[in-house]
Amino acid sequence: MGGFSIWHWIIVLVVVLLIFGTKRLRNVGQDLGEAVKGFKKGMQDEDKPVERLDDQSQSRNSESSTSKDRDNSQP
């Protein structure tokens, strides 16, 4: 009386398939898989050195400082 048997889970699965259909469930599965892959990739990127980010931020800062210098030089 306490737990669900395999037959309960099969009935639930059949009802879900009838309500949502296989195409929608397949799309949900693909989206979930891509989300997990993105999360794993993000966790691996965290281990990489920060130098690459510093190089990009320095180039952006030099570009912004150049434009500020041009703005300050004009009266």
PyMOL commands that set and color helices and strands:
alter all, ss='L'
color gray80, all
select helices_A, chain A and resi 6-20+22-45+51-73
alter helices_A, ss='H'
color red, helices_A
deselect
rebuild
show_as cartoon
